[in-house]
Amino acid sequence: MKPRIKFFSAIIFLLIIVLIWTAAACRRGDKQSTGSGTRTYKVAVIPKGTTHEFWKAVHAGAVKAGQELGVEIFWKGPQKEDDRAQQITVVEDFISRRVDGIVLAPLDDRALMRPVDEAMREGIPVVIMDSNLQGDNYISFVATDNYQGGVLAARRLAEVLGGKGKIFLIRYLEGSASTTFREQGFLETITREYPGIELLVKDQFAGTTTESAYQLTENLLSRYPQVEGIFAPNESSTFGALRALQHFGLAGKVKLVGFDSSVKLIQALENNEIQGLALQDPMKMGYLAVKVLLDHIQGRPVEKRIDTGVTMATPENMNRPEIRSLLEPDFARYVR
Amino acid sequence: MKIAGSGLKKIAGLAGPFVGLILVITIFSLMPEVSDRFLNLANIKSVATQSVIVALCALGMTLIIVSGGIDLSAASNLALSCVLVAYAINLGVPPLLAALVGVAAGGTIGFLNGFLITRLRLVPFIVTLGMMGIARGLAKWVARNQKIDAPLSWLNELMVRTPKPSWLLVSPGIWLMVLFSLVMAVLLRKTVFGRHAFAVGSNELTARLCGVRTDRVKVSVYTISGLLCGLAGVMEFSRLTVGDPTVAMGLELDIIAAVVIGGGSLSGGEGSILGTLVGVFIMAFLRNGCTMMGWPNYFQEIIIGAIIIAAVTLDRLRHRQE
């Protein structure tokens, strides 16, 4: 090889080495500040993606647990959002790394089974969070009780309607497990506990986007102008329904109960255009998942299913600190 | 054409990527946190298994890039094959036949690419860009916009970290990768077809004047590459145990990057199987190492980006001095 190329390659690769070593040094600095005197456990926390607010809150919860319990957290999602194959790779790499435990939010209830089996077989305990995994070869499942969320929403809508009225149940997507449970909880509670409430619509799907939910609600509003209340089972369908109500000048008149929060939904709650939002607690989910894993590692018994709770935020209670912290989780303290 | 007497230069060209691979491995094995884990046999096996899918596609992509083309539809093609295998198994088709369906579907898409490029006289970039959407759309259609669960079969044993008959040592997928690498290396270097591919990539006009049937060469090149993508799709199904139409989104860029890091030139006429494999392993080891270290994703994306630019810069420098 010619000397000039050698020179250039040397420079380029030196730069890369320096880059990597600096990063490593920074990381080590972080660790020293959090490490306690005894052995720190290393735990990998693997979300479905890394950019959504929801996962940032989960990350914050995991970091909080790490700080309190002296666990070193490796936060690593699939490189591309929602990529099953990459999530399998990440799990495998952490098995190779021989971390002390793995917390996983599986992107697929089936495809992630084998890597999890492999980890368990090699003595690395796995806690599943957020979404279920087929079979039961894991330590514990930490997630929101979505059915209970639907029950809460039904009771709230019945409360603001005074126990009678005509309503829509807007469904989210066929085959989406978490929202199906919410819809089921809502439907069963309404039919069981509130005979005065009539369901005008209960089998229409809003689809994945705000736009599709918006259109569906508009069409339903044109067809059933007598409607008095609406339940939507996730953030995008709630926002779509809200936009349609605003468009028809019905926001606030037709009662709306939704699921999850966002800046726009919080505003609507403030303006009394939404009467209730069922809220999950992602920070608690991240926190509990790490804590349960550590309990297991240290030999304490753990429960197979752990509920992280659902809370109903209303225009009346939304300014209480405990509700505020769910509406706008304060994760800036733990993650950037 | 610069094939004869290029042995020395070839070695020099390969030195670049090899240095890169050795550097990546050395750096991670010197990291105190993972030093005992990184060069562990189990980890190397796991990285090799993770590389199989990209490697199979990259073998075909090397052939295409050597012949002066590009294939943006490789990853979509893989996803289509992956979905079709799951679909076929659910229809009650025996696993071997289902796998053949996947490979054949890949070959068909590849053939269509070559056919359209030569008949419509369109640049490969445009045709395969279109095919990228078509194959991805077909995959989603077949799967009705969801993933397809299929019952487990021996197909799902092809990509396990610890193979069932333990005398295999590594997963059957890795053996397939080795086998097809050898086949492609021989095809590219030792056969008339391989020479013709280089000739078409170096200077299509001259090649045609010399009597090379350039259209036929091109169609074959894309078909072979398509078959390999189909096989990669079968491997992806094996790994996922479900047919996922959204799998490998954007993977075509990783595949092209592997070829380029390994010395392939996007203007055609250059590239080698060994170099491509080195490119695949550089990226796989980087990903593995970064994950083991718990580094964030953006960090490894930046490093891989830098490596691509560095590799091509070296390549250009080498050319200027010829």
Interface residues (C-beta under 8 A of the other chain):
Chain A: M1 K2 R4 I5 F8 S9 I12 F13 L15 I16 I17 L19 I20 A23 A24 R27 A44 T50 F74 W75 K76 G77 Q79 K80 D82 D83 R84 A85 I88 T89 V90 E92 D93 F94 I95 S96 R97 R98 D108 R110 A111 M113 R114 E118 G175
Chain B: A12 A15 G16 V19 G20 L23 I27 M31 V34 R37 N40 A42 N43 S46 T49 Q50 I53 Q146 K147 D149 N156 V160 R161 E236 R239 L240 T241 V242 D244 T246 V247 A248 M249 G250 R287 N288 T291 M292 M293 G294 W295 P296 N297 F299 Q300 E301 I303 A306 I307 A310 T313 L314 L317 R318 Q321
